[in-house]
Amino acid sequence: MNKQERPKGMELFEITPVILGGDPTCPENKTWLTRQQHFEAVRYWNRVISNMRKEQR
């Protein structure tokens, strides 16, 4: 995807983070989110990753 395809006010987001096995180049692992949706998705994945790390200790 190039910058010309970017919908106004949207941010490109990896559905499954690379750290959890998501493919950084696969178009099916990407979606456009509003800024607020992006914040919420990042918070969600940060919690998931944090909990996984706590369980590994």
N, CA, C and O atoms as CSV, one atom per row, in Angstrom:
chain,resi,resn,atom,element,x,y,z
A,1,MET,N,N,0.845,-1.184,0.000
A,1,MET,CA,C,0.000,0.000,0.000
A,1,MET,C,C,0.882,1.236,0.000
A,1,MET,O,O,1.855,1.307,0.750
A,2,ASN,N,N,0.556,2.184,-0.815
A,2,ASN,CA,C,1.355,3.399,-0.821
A,2,ASN,C,C,0.577,4.542,-0.189
A,2,ASN,O,O,-0.619,4.424,0.078
A,3,LYS,N,N,1.265,5.639,0.045
A,3,LYS,CA,C,0.638,6.763,0.734
A,3,LYS,C,C,-0.550,7.334,-0.027
A,3,LYS,O,O,-1.454,7.909,0.580
A,4,GLN,N,N,-0.560,7.185,-1.342
A,4,GLN,CA,C,-1.661,7.701,-2.141
A,4,GLN,C,C,-2.960,6.956,-1.859
A,4,GLN,O,O,-4.041,7.499,-2.088
A,5,GLU,N,N,-2.873,5.733,-1.369
A,5,GLU,CA,C,-4.050,4.939,-1.066
A,5,GLU,C,C,-4.596,5.219,0.331
A,5,GLU,O,O,-5.669,4.726,0.680
A,6,ARG,N,N,-3.890,5.987,1.120
A,6,ARG,CA,C,-4.286,6.226,2.505
A,6,ARG,C,C,-5.568,7.050,2.568
A,6,ARG,O,O,-5.611,8.183,2.086
A,7,PRO,N,N,-6.609,6.478,3.162
A,7,PRO,CA,C,-7.837,7.261,3.339
A,7,PRO,C,C,-7.594,8.408,4.329
A,7,PRO,O,O,-6.859,8.253,5.305
A,8,LYS,N,N,-8.200,9.518,4.072
A,8,LYS,CA,C,-8.018,10.691,4.921
A,8,LYS,C,C,-8.415,10.385,6.365
A,8,LYS,O,O,-9.490,9.848,6.631
A,9,GLY,N,N,-7.528,10.736,7.282
A,9,GLY,CA,C,-7.790,10.565,8.705
A,9,GLY,C,C,-7.622,9.139,9.219
A,9,GLY,O,O,-7.965,8.849,10.365
A,10,MET,N,N,-7.104,8.258,8.390
A,10,MET,CA,C,-6.963,6.859,8.788
A,10,MET,C,C,-5.486,6.503,8.953
A,10,MET,O,O,-4.608,7.129,8.359
A,11,GLU,N,N,-5.236,5.480,9.777
A,11,GLU,CA,C,-3.881,5.010,10.018
A,11,GLU,C,C,-3.813,3.523,9.715
A,11,GLU,O,O,-4.724,2.769,10.057
A,12,LEU,N,N,-2.732,3.106,9.071
A,12,LEU,CA,C,-2.547,1.699,8.732
A,12,LEU,C,C,-2.115,0.931,9.979
A,12,LEU,O,O,-1.221,1.364,10.706
A,13,PHE,N,N,-2.748,-0.196,10.217
A,13,PHE,CA,C,-2.512,-0.962,11.440
A,13,PHE,C,C,-2.342,-2.431,11.107
A,13,PHE,O,O,-3.065,-2.971,10.269
A,14,GLU,N,N,-1.391,-3.076,11.757
A,14,GLU,CA,C,-1.212,-4.517,11.605
A,14,GLU,C,C,-2.189,-5.225,12.537
A,14,GLU,O,O,-2.155,-5.031,13.752
A,15,ILE,N,N,-3.047,-6.035,11.963
A,15,ILE,CA,C,-4.093,-6.711,12.727
A,15,ILE,C,C,-3.484,-7.609,13.794
A,15,ILE,O,O,-3.885,-7.560,14.957
A,16,THR,N,N,-2.517,-8.430,13.399
A,16,THR,CA,C,-1.766,-9.242,14.355
A,16,THR,C,C,-0.342,-8.712,14.364
A,16,THR,O,O,0.337,-8.734,13.337
A,17,PRO,N,N,0.115,-8.234,15.518
A,17,PRO,CA,C,1.464,-7.674,15.586
A,17,PRO,C,C,2.534,-8.689,15.167
A,17,PRO,O,O,2.371,-9.893,15.361
A,18,VAL,N,N,3.605,-8.192,14.602
A,18,VAL,CA,C,4.720,-9.036,14.170
A,18,VAL,C,C,5.256,-9.842,15.348
A,18,VAL,O,O,5.581,-11.019,15.190
A,19,ILE,N,N,5.352,-9.235,16.512
A,19,ILE,CA,C,5.877,-9.920,17.697
A,19,ILE,C,C,5.044,-11.145,18.069
A,19,ILE,O,O,5.518,-12.036,18.774
A,20,LEU,N,N,3.792,-11.182,17.588
A,20,LEU,CA,C,2.921,-12.327,17.862
A,20,LEU,C,C,2.699,-13.192,16.625
A,20,LEU,O,O,1.761,-13.987,16.574
A,21,GLY,N,N,3.565,-13.032,15.636
A,21,GLY,CA,C,3.502,-13.882,14.461
A,21,GLY,C,C,2.815,-13.268,13.251
A,21,GLY,O,O,2.678,-13.927,12.221
A,22,GLY,N,N,2.386,-12.027,13.358
A,22,GLY,CA,C,1.765,-11.365,12.216
A,22,GLY,C,C,2.772,-11.097,11.120
A,22,GLY,O,O,3.942,-10.826,11.391
A,23,ASP,N,N,2.320,-11.172,9.892
A,23,ASP,CA,C,3.187,-10.949,8.734
A,23,ASP,C,C,3.236,-9.456,8.417
A,23,ASP,O,O,2.205,-8.857,8.109
A,24,PRO,N,N,4.423,-8.848,8.488
A,24,PRO,CA,C,4.527,-7.404,8.267
A,24,PRO,C,C,4.309,-6.980,6.819
A,24,PRO,O,O,4.112,-5.795,6.550
A,25,THR,N,N,4.340,-7.925,5.887
A,25,THR,CA,C,4.184,-7.559,4.482
A,25,THR,C,C,2.874,-8.044,3.872
A,25,THR,O,O,2.541,-7.655,2.753
A,26,CYS,N,N,2.140,-8.867,4.568
A,26,CYS,CA,C,0.895,-9.443,4.055
A,26,CYS,C,C,-0.241,-8.416,4.110
A,26,CYS,O,O,-0.570,-7.920,5.188
A,27,PRO,N,N,-0.834,-8.097,2.975
A,27,PRO,CA,C,-1.943,-7.125,2.962
A,27,PRO,C,C,-3.138,-7.557,3.821
A,27,PRO,O,O,-3.870,-6.714,4.339
A,28,GLU,N,N,-3.332,-8.869,3.970
A,28,GLU,CA,C,-4.450,-9.355,4.788
A,28,GLU,C,C,-4.233,-9.097,6.277
A,28,GLU,O,O,-5.171,-9.211,7.066
A,29,ASN,N,N,-3.012,-8.751,6.668
A,29,ASN,CA,C,-2.710,-8.447,8.071
A,29,ASN,C,C,-2.727,-6.938,8.331
A,29,ASN,O,O,-2.227,-6.476,9.356
A,30,LYS,N,N,-3.289,-6.196,7.424
A,30,LYS,CA,C,-3.321,-4.746,7.579
A,30,LYS,C,C,-4.746,-4.240,7.401
A,30,LYS,O,O,-5.530,-4.781,6.622
A,31,THR,N,N,-5.052,-3.194,8.142
A,31,THR,CA,C,-6.356,-2.566,8.034
A,31,THR,C,C,-6.221,-1.080,8.341
A,31,THR,O,O,-5.278,-0.655,9.008
A,32,TRP,N,N,-7.161,-0.309,7.855
A,32,TRP,CA,C,-7.174,1.130,8.140
A,32,TRP,C,C,-8.061,1.376,9.349
A,32,TRP,O,O,-9.191,0.890,9.408
A,33,LEU,N,N,-7.549,2.129,10.308
A,33,LEU,CA,C,-8.298,2.488,11.510
A,33,LEU,C,C,-8.282,4.002,11.684
A,33,LEU,O,O,-7.363,4.690,11.240
A,34,THR,N,N,-9.328,4.499,12.341
A,34,THR,CA,C,-9.297,5.909,12.723
A,34,THR,C,C,-8.239,6.060,13.807
A,34,THR,O,O,-7.771,5.068,14.365
A,35,ARG,N,N,-7.872,7.267,14.099
A,35,ARG,CA,C,-6.864,7.512,15.138
A,35,ARG,C,C,-7.322,6.925,16.477
A,35,ARG,O,O,-6.527,6.300,17.180
A,36,GLN,N,N,-8.577,7.117,16.830
A,36,GLN,CA,C,-9.104,6.594,18.097
A,36,GLN,C,C,-9.101,5.067,18.102
A,36,GLN,O,O,-8.714,4.449,19.094
A,37,GLN,N,N,-9.530,4.457,16.999
A,37,GLN,CA,C,-9.498,3.002,16.901
A,37,GLN,C,C,-8.065,2.484,17.018
A,37,GLN,O,O,-7.816,1.451,17.641
A,38,HIS,N,N,-7.134,3.209,16.416
A,38,HIS,CA,C,-5.723,2.819,16.476
A,38,HIS,C,C,-5.232,2.839,17.923
A,38,HIS,O,O,-4.567,1.903,18.368
A,39,PHE,N,N,-5.561,3.910,18.658
A,39,PHE,CA,C,-5.168,3.989,20.073
A,39,PHE,C,C,-5.718,2.792,20.844
A,39,PHE,O,O,-4.996,2.160,21.616
A,40,GLU,N,N,-6.991,2.484,20.633
A,40,GLU,CA,C,-7.631,1.378,21.361
A,40,GLU,C,C,-6.999,0.037,20.994
A,40,GLU,O,O,-6.779,-0.804,21.866
A,41,ALA,N,N,-6.709,-0.166,19.716
A,41,ALA,CA,C,-6.091,-1.422,19.279
A,41,ALA,C,C,-4.687,-1.575,19.853
A,41,ALA,O,O,-4.309,-2.666,20.282
A,42,VAL,N,N,-3.917,-0.500,19.866
A,42,VAL,CA,C,-2.569,-0.540,20.440
A,42,VAL,C,C,-2.641,-0.855,21.931
A,42,VAL,O,O,-1.864,-1.668,22.431
A,43,ARG,N,N,-3.561,-0.222,22.638
A,43,ARG,CA,C,-3.717,-0.509,24.071
A,43,ARG,C,C,-4.063,-1.985,24.289
A,43,ARG,O,O,-3.514,-2.634,25.180
A,44,TYR,N,N,-4.971,-2.502,23.471
A,44,TYR,CA,C,-5.362,-3.914,23.580
A,44,TYR,C,C,-4.147,-4.823,23.406
A,44,TYR,O,O,-3.875,-5.667,24.260
A,45,TRP,N,N,-3.415,-4.653,22.299
A,45,TRP,CA,C,-2.275,-5.531,22.032
A,45,TRP,C,C,-1.179,-5.345,23.069
A,45,TRP,O,O,-0.502,-6.311,23.423
A,46,ASN,N,N,-0.987,-4.131,23.563
A,46,ASN,CA,C,0.012,-3.913,24.622
A,46,ASN,C,C,-0.353,-4.707,25.872
A,46,ASN,O,O,0.529,-5.271,26.521
A,47,ARG,N,N,-1.648,-4.762,26.223
A,47,ARG,CA,C,-2.095,-5.556,27.376
A,47,ARG,C,C,-1.849,-7.039,27.126
A,47,ARG,O,O,-1.342,-7.744,27.999
A,48,VAL,N,N,-2.208,-7.513,25.933
A,48,VAL,CA,C,-2.015,-8.930,25.593
A,48,VAL,C,C,-0.542,-9.299,25.715
A,48,VAL,O,O,-0.206,-10.303,26.343
A,49,ILE,N,N,0.326,-8.509,25.130
A,49,ILE,CA,C,1.766,-8.795,25.153
A,49,ILE,C,C,2.305,-8.724,26.575
A,49,ILE,O,O,3.109,-9.566,26.976
A,50,SER,N,N,1.873,-7.734,27.335
A,50,SER,CA,C,2.310,-7.603,28.722
A,50,SER,C,C,1.893,-8.824,29.536
A,50,SER,O,O,2.694,-9.357,30.303
A,51,ASN,N,N,0.650,-9.270,29.377
A,51,ASN,CA,C,0.173,-10.447,30.104
A,51,ASN,C,C,0.930,-11.698,29.702
A,51,ASN,O,O,1.232,-12.534,30.554
A,52,MET,N,N,1.242,-11.844,28.429
A,52,MET,CA,C,2.009,-12.997,27.968
A,52,MET,C,C,3.400,-13.012,28.604
A,52,MET,O,O,3.900,-14.061,29.010
A,53,ARG,N,N,4.000,-11.856,28.682
A,53,ARG,CA,C,5.348,-11.769,29.276
A,53,ARG,C,C,5.298,-12.109,30.769
A,53,ARG,O,O,6.202,-12.767,31.286
A,54,LYS,N,N,4.251,-11.666,31.459
A,54,LYS,CA,C,4.112,-11.974,32.892
A,54,LYS,C,C,3.956,-13.474,33.097
A,54,LYS,O,O,4.506,-14.035,34.045
A,55,GLU,N,N,3.200,-14.131,32.204
A,55,GLU,CA,C,2.983,-15.571,32.318
A,55,GLU,C,C,4.257,-16.361,32.069
A,55,GLU,O,O,4.407,-17.468,32.586
A,56,GLN,N,N,5.177,-15.812,31.287
A,56,GLN,CA,C,6.420,-16.513,30.953
A,56,GLN,C,C,7.443,-16.441,32.080
A,56,GLN,O,O,8.434,-17.172,32.055
A,57,ARG,N,N,7.229,-15.598,33.041
A,57,ARG,CA,C,8.200,-15.450,34.140
A,57,ARG,C,C,8.149,-16.595,35.102
A,57,ARG,O,O,8.901,-16.618,36.076
